[in-house]
């Protein structure tokens, strides 16, 4: 008797559809809200990186076209950092490193002609030891040829807490020197000793 009543009650409960929309809404709304905010944050990370890549390409292209006899100055690079900040359009912590890398076919090694950093962050000026045997990360160039390497780093802080921590966005762009044989920095045009 008790078992029969339990079966009837259970069957009645399973067939009852009253309040189903409310239960589904309560269960699905938090997941839907999380998915929307996560989608926004993931899209924003890609936009953030894309803008930094465009800024880095702009700085590299700008430097590759320089023809000043004395080379770039400290003020020029300070203003390049300001331009990068304007292109990225935020007040975040941005840092750029501009280096000129030279290849020696005789030694089969890369070397640094000069390297400068602007902004605060983890980047430091490159040294010969950093690039000496970096064949996997530097482009193939002819003997004595110099290339401009512009790197940037920024920290993205997600707007919503969807499981992402702060993301460090780094970009790296190589550019050939266009209108002169080399790009100097305040008179330094060759290998730094």
NULUMZA-366506 format. One record per residue (C-alpha): x, y negated, z negated; residue number from 0. Coordinates in nm, 4 decimals, padded with zeros to 6 digits. Layout:
// residues N
(atom (X; Y; Z); NUM)
...
END
This chain:
// residues 193
(atom (00.0000; 00.0000; 00.0000); 0)
(atom (00.2733; -00.2435; -00.0971); 1)
(atom (00.4727; -00.1403; 00.2066); 2)
(atom (00.1762; -00.1992; 00.4380); 3)
(atom (00.1189; -00.5461; 00.2939); 4)
(atom (00.4890; -00.6277; 00.3360); 5)
(atom (00.4763; -00.5156; 00.7033); 6)
(atom (00.1688; -00.7292; 00.7697); 7)
(atom (00.3246; -01.0322; 00.6005); 8)
(atom (00.6523; -00.9889; 00.7895); 9)
(atom (00.4706; -00.9473; 01.1249); 10)
(atom (00.2607; -01.2554; 01.0518); 11)
(atom (00.5732; -01.4554; 00.9699); 12)
(atom (00.7507; -01.3464; 01.2894); 13)
(atom (00.4535; -01.4311; 01.5125); 14)
(atom (00.3862; -01.7708; 01.3514); 15)
(atom (00.5172; -02.0552; 01.5707); 16)
(atom (00.4059; -02.3528; 01.3620); 17)
(atom (00.6942; -02.5891; 01.2734); 18)
(atom (00.9321; -02.4324; 01.5264); 19)
(atom (01.0201; -02.7635; 01.6955); 20)
(atom (01.1113; -02.9185; 01.3605); 21)
(atom (01.3413; -02.6309; 01.2690); 22)
(atom (01.5092; -02.6334; 01.6106); 23)
(atom (01.5572; -03.0096; 01.5897); 24)
(atom (01.7099; -02.9914; 01.2428); 25)
(atom (01.9485; -02.7185; 01.3584); 26)
(atom (02.0437; -02.8643; 01.6968); 27)
(atom (02.0671; -03.2412; 01.6314); 28)
(atom (02.3946; -03.2327; 01.4336); 29)
(atom (02.5539; -03.0143; 01.7007); 30)
(atom (02.4251; -03.2406; 01.9776); 31)
(atom (02.5522; -03.5515; 01.7972); 32)
(atom (02.8947; -03.3912; 01.7429); 33)
(atom (02.9129; -03.2901; 02.1106); 34)
(atom (02.8306; -03.6445; 02.2244); 35)
(atom (03.0897; -03.8070; 01.9977); 36)
(atom (03.3533; -03.5452; 02.0865); 37)
(atom (03.2873; -03.6040; 02.4575); 38)
(atom (03.3307; -03.9765; 02.4038); 39)
(atom (03.6597; -03.9294; 02.2167); 40)
(atom (03.8008; -03.6847; 02.4750); 41)
(atom (03.7073; -03.9209; 02.7585); 42)
(atom (03.8614; -04.2124; 02.5666); 43)
(atom (04.1910; -04.0234; 02.5212); 44)
(atom (04.2117; -03.9684; 02.8984); 45)
(atom (04.1275; -04.3333; 02.9671); 46)
(atom (04.3866; -04.4413; 02.7083); 47)
(atom (04.6567; -04.2286; 02.8745); 48)
(atom (04.5579; -04.3429; 03.2240); 49)
(atom (04.5897; -04.7104; 03.1293); 50)
(atom (04.9331; -04.6481; 02.9753); 51)
(atom (05.0490; -04.4665; 03.2882); 52)
(atom (04.9394; -04.7621; 03.5006); 53)
(atom (05.1212; -05.0027; 03.2689); 54)
(atom (05.4371; -04.7912; 03.2789); 55)
(atom (05.4238; -04.7703; 03.6603); 56)
(atom (05.3800; -05.1480; 03.6778); 57)
(atom (05.6858; -05.2136; 03.4590); 58)
(atom (05.8962; -04.9635; 03.6582); 59)
(atom (05.7867; -05.1149; 03.9899); 60)
(atom (05.8496; -05.4676; 03.8643); 61)
(atom (06.2053; -05.3823; 03.7525); 62)
(atom (06.2810; -05.1882; 04.0724); 63)
(atom (06.2213; -05.5062; 04.2764); 64)
(atom (06.4553; -05.7297; 04.0738); 65)
(atom (06.7474; -05.8850; 04.2615); 66)
(atom (06.8967; -06.1236; 04.0032); 67)
(atom (07.2754; -06.1329; 04.0187); 68)
(atom (07.3161; -06.1277; 03.6402); 69)
(atom (07.0541; -05.8600; 03.6003); 70)
(atom (06.7670; -05.8459; 03.3591); 71)
(atom (06.7747; -06.0403; 03.0361); 72)
(atom (06.6473; -05.9699; 02.6875); 73)
(atom (06.3695; -06.2237; 02.7456); 74)
(atom (06.2697; -06.0425; 03.0663); 75)
(atom (06.2299; -05.7122; 02.8797); 76)
(atom (06.0454; -05.8824; 02.5925); 77)
(atom (05.8016; -06.0224; 02.8467); 78)
(atom (05.7755; -05.6819; 03.0170); 79)
(atom (05.6606; -05.5405; 02.6818); 80)
(atom (05.4084; -05.8248; 02.6480); 81)
(atom (05.2823; -05.7470; 03.0005); 82)
(atom (05.2522; -05.3778; 02.9078); 83)
(atom (05.0459; -05.4743; 02.6016); 84)
(atom (04.8214; -05.6932; 02.8178); 85)
(atom (04.7704; -05.4175; 03.0753); 86)
(atom (04.6826; -05.1641; 02.8055); 87)
(atom (04.4466; -05.4205; 02.6535); 88)
(atom (04.4731; -05.3300; 02.2878); 89)
(atom (04.6491; -05.4372; 01.9724); 90)
(atom (04.7894; -05.0903; 01.9070); 91)
(atom (05.1487; -04.9994; 01.8418); 92)
(atom (05.3105; -04.9668; 02.1837); 93)
(atom (05.6750; -04.9099; 02.2622); 94)
(atom (05.8658; -04.9049; 02.5903); 95)
(atom (06.2145; -04.7866; 02.6770); 96)
(atom (06.3805; -04.8984; 02.9987); 97)
(atom (06.6931; -04.7130; 03.1097); 98)
(atom (06.9038; -04.6920; 03.4213); 99)
(atom (07.0351; -04.3396; 03.4798); 100)
(atom (07.3233; -04.2603; 03.7165); 101)
(atom (07.4276; -03.9231; 03.8598); 102)
(atom (07.7840; -03.8058; 03.9269); 103)
(atom (07.8098; -03.5261; 04.1807); 104)
(atom (08.1746; -03.4660; 04.0846); 105)
(atom (08.0910; -03.3944; 03.7186); 106)
(atom (07.7391; -03.2639; 03.7909); 107)
(atom (07.6211; -03.4874; 03.5050); 108)
(atom (07.3893; -03.7783; 03.4440); 109)
(atom (07.4972; -04.0851; 03.2512); 110)
(atom (07.3347; -04.4021; 03.1204); 111)
(atom (07.4221; -04.7365; 03.2773); 112)
(atom (07.2110; -04.9131; 03.0118); 113)
(atom (06.9069; -04.8469; 02.7967); 114)
(atom (06.6867; -05.0869; 02.6007); 115)
(atom (06.3823; -05.0409; 02.3748); 116)
(atom (06.1050; -05.2882; 02.2972); 117)
(atom (05.8345; -05.2445; 02.0340); 118)
(atom (05.8223; -05.0264; 01.7250); 119)
(atom (05.7995; -04.6500; 01.7310); 120)
(atom (06.0040; -04.3331; 01.7731); 121)
(atom (06.1956; -04.4316; 02.0888); 122)
(atom (06.5637; -04.5255; 02.0622); 123)
(atom (06.8003; -04.6295; 02.3423); 124)
(atom (06.9191; -04.3310; 02.5457); 125)
(atom (07.2839; -04.2301; 02.5332); 126)
(atom (07.5013; -04.0345; 02.7728); 127)
(atom (07.4634; -03.7324; 02.5445); 128)
(atom (07.0838; -03.7471; 02.5791); 129)
(atom (07.0910; -03.7251; 02.9590); 130)
(atom (07.4246; -03.5586; 03.0355); 131)
(atom (07.2798; -03.2188; 03.1279); 132)
(atom (06.9114; -03.3082; 03.1559); 133)
(atom (06.8768; -03.1616; 03.5051); 134)
(atom (06.5332; -03.0164; 03.4258); 135)
(atom (06.3826; -03.3507; 03.3210); 136)
(atom (06.5573; -03.5968; 03.5530); 137)
(atom (06.5088; -03.6240; 03.9285); 138)
(atom (06.7599; -03.4980; 04.1841); 139)
(atom (06.9560; -03.7942; 04.3159); 140)
(atom (07.2631; -03.8416; 04.5337); 141)
(atom (07.6111; -03.9020; 04.3964); 142)
(atom (07.6406; -04.2478; 04.2422); 143)
(atom (07.2708; -04.3245; 04.2839); 144)
(atom (07.0911; -04.4925; 03.9976); 145)
(atom (06.7248; -04.4564; 03.9047); 146)
(atom (06.5144; -04.6582; 03.6649); 147)
(atom (06.3477; -04.4605; 03.3881); 148)
(atom (06.0630; -04.6339; 03.2040); 149)
(atom (05.9035; -04.4538; 02.9112); 150)
(atom (05.6229; -04.5655; 02.6845); 151)
(atom (05.4701; -04.4286; 02.3702); 152)
(atom (05.1477; -04.5267; 02.1947); 153)
(atom (04.9355; -04.3827; 01.9182); 154)
(atom (04.5647; -04.3207; 01.9797); 155)
(atom (04.3385; -04.3150; 01.6750); 156)
(atom (04.0067; -04.1410; 01.7484); 157)
(atom (03.6964; -04.3480; 01.6841); 158)
(atom (03.5015; -04.0524; 01.5431); 159)
(atom (03.6082; -03.7678; 01.3172); 160)
(atom (03.5500; -03.4743; 01.5519); 161)
(atom (03.8551; -03.2716; 01.4554); 162)
(atom (04.1185; -03.4799; 01.6351); 163)
(atom (04.4064; -03.6359; 01.4480); 164)
(atom (04.6020; -03.9354; 01.5736); 165)
(atom (04.7325; -03.8493; 01.9199); 166)
(atom (05.0678; -03.9768; 02.0452); 167)
(atom (05.0479; -04.0647; 02.4124); 168)
(atom (05.3777; -04.0719; 02.5999); 169)
(atom (05.4380; -04.1624; 02.9621); 170)
(atom (05.7515; -04.1361; 03.1729); 171)
(atom (05.8079; -04.2905; 03.5165); 172)
(atom (06.1103; -04.2845; 03.7483); 173)
(atom (06.1596; -04.5474; 04.0132); 174)
(atom (06.4243; -04.5943; 04.2776); 175)
(atom (06.6017; -04.9274; 04.2886); 176)
(atom (06.4631; -05.1021; 04.5943); 177)
(atom (06.6459; -05.4159; 04.7059); 178)
(atom (06.9909; -05.4003; 04.5420); 179)
(atom (07.2520; -05.1361; 04.4727); 180)
(atom (07.1920; -05.1484; 04.0977); 181)
(atom (06.9855; -05.3203; 03.8293); 182)
(atom (07.1985; -05.4744; 03.5561); 183)
(atom (07.1096; -05.5781; 03.2020); 184)
(atom (07.2716; -05.9016; 03.0825); 185)
(atom (07.5786; -05.8389; 03.2960); 186)
(atom (07.6103; -05.4651; 03.2134); 187)
(atom (07.6027; -05.2923; 03.5474); 188)
(atom (07.7979; -04.9747; 03.5047); 189)
(atom (07.8588; -04.7078; 03.2542); 190)
(atom (07.8532; -04.8186; 02.8924); 191)
(atom (08.1571; -04.7021; 02.6993); 192)
END
